[in-house]
Amino acid sequence: MLPEDLEKKLDEFTALPREVTGLLFYQPQNYPPRDQLCLIEGMFLTGVGTDEHVSQDARRFKVASEFLRRNPAYEIVEFHTHTRDTIAQYGNHYARNFSGADMDLIRENLRDNPNYIAMLVTPEANLLHGSGELKYSTVKDSQTHRKMDPIIQTAMEKIARNQGYELGTLRIQ
């Protein structure tokens, strides 16, 4: 379940000239995570790129990895966008489908982690891919998200500072 304000931010990313990648954080209530509803509690951008390659900033990914190591109750959905420009250049197929390169990477990640979930955000759809049957829904208001997102962001900023890095240096426009 994706809070409406995060869904709006993700949709705004599809209007940017560059594609964006990042992580959505949730805490499974029981195992495996696909057997229940999971509320997305926070979002963290890990990189930007072109329509041909969206790369993660290694420092930002290191911060996220450290957060997950310190907070093992959290799982992630890894997302990236296909922008309006991407779809205009490559065709409407990419408004509702992962690319072949995306699918290759997803299959590789699923081999390493059967709970891996990928999300594609386009101007027309938000698509999930992973093992099992995944469903997407939006929730209007989430007190959990409003409470946890600032806590997650503060933890990320503290980890980054301890690593000698300022999170504000990622530019996506």
N, C-alpha and C positions, 0 to 999 in steps of 0.2 A: 504494500500500500504506500503510495507516494503522496505526501502532503501537497495540497494545491499550490502553495507558494513555491515549493521546489519544482513542481511541474512547470510553473510559469517561468522560472529561471532557466530551466532546461530548454523550453520553447524559445526563449530569447536568444539562447546560444545558436540556434539554427539560423538566425538572421545575420550573424556575424560573418565577415568575409573569410575567416579561418575556422577550421574544425576544432573542436574541444574534446578532451578526454578527462575522465575523472572517476571518482569512487562515490558510491552511495553506501552509507553505513546502516546496518540493522542488527538487532539482537534476536536470534531465533529463540522462541519460547520453549520449544522441544525439538528433538532431532528426529528425522532430517528436516531441514528448514522448508522443504517444499510441501510438507504435510500440514502447514498452518499459514495463517496470515502473518506477514512480517511487515512492520511499520518502518519505513525509512526515517532515521533519526537525524541524519546529517549528510552533507555533501562536501566533497573536497576535490578541487580541480588539480589534475596532475600534469596537464600539458596541453599544447596547441600544435597545430600543424596544417598541412595543405590537404587538398582533397585526395592526394595520392598517398600521404603518410602523416598520420597524427602521432607525434612522438611524445612520450612522457618526459618531463623534466626529472632527471635522475635524483636530484636533491629532494624534490617534492615527493617522489615515490618513496624515497628512503624515510622521510618523515612519516608518511602514511604507514609504511611497514613497521616502523617503531611504535606507532600508536596501536596497531593491531597486536604487536607482541606484548605490549603493556596492558592491553584490554582484550583478552582472549574471548570474552563473551560476544564480541562483535564479529560479524561477517560482512562481506562487501558484494555489491553489484558493480561491476566495472562497466562504465558507459562511455560512449563517444557519439558525436553528432555527424550527420550528413546535412550540410547546409543547403540553403536555397540555391546558392551558386553551384554547389556540387551537382545537385539534381538537374539544374539547367544545363550544365555541361555534359553530364553523363546519361541523363534520361530519367524518366519517371520510375523506372524499376527500382532505383536507389532511394525513392521516397518511402518504399514499403518493404525493402529487403536489405539484409546485410550484404556486403560485397563478398566476392570469392575469397579475397585476402582476409577479410574479417572472419569468415567461416573457418578458414585454415587455422587461424590463431585461436578461435574458440575451441575447435576440436583438440588442439594441442593442450590448451589450458584444462579442458575437461579430462584429458588423460592424466594430467598431474593432480587434479582436484575434482572429484566427481560432483562436488557441491558448487562448482564455479557457475556464476550467472553473468551473462553479458546483456547489456541493454543498448539498443540503437535508438537515438532520438532524432527524428526528422520533423520537418514542418507538418507532415501529415500523420505521423504515427510514433508511438513509443513501443518498441518491440523487445521482447525478452527471449533469450536463448540459453539453454542449459539442459541438463538431463531431467527427465520427468516432465510433468505437465505444469507449466508456469502460467500464472495469470497476473494481470496488471490491473490495478484500480487506483483511483484518486480519492483522497479523503479531504474534506473541506477544511477542517480545523483539527489540529492535533496538539494537545497540551504537551504530550511527550516530546514531540519534535521541537516545539517552542522552548522547552526546558533543556533538551539535550543538545541541540545544534550549537548553541553558544558554548556549552561545556566541551564539546568535541573540538570546535574551532580554537578555543583557548588552549586545550591540550596540544593541539597541532602546533600552534604558535610557540608554545613553551619548548616543545621538542626541537623545533626548527632553530630557535634562539640558542639552545644548548649545542646544536650542531654548527653554530656560527652562520646561520642563514635566516634571512627575512622572507617570510612567505609573500609579502606584497610585491615581490619582483616579477611575478608571472603576469605578463601582459597578453590579453586575448583579443585586443581590437586591432 
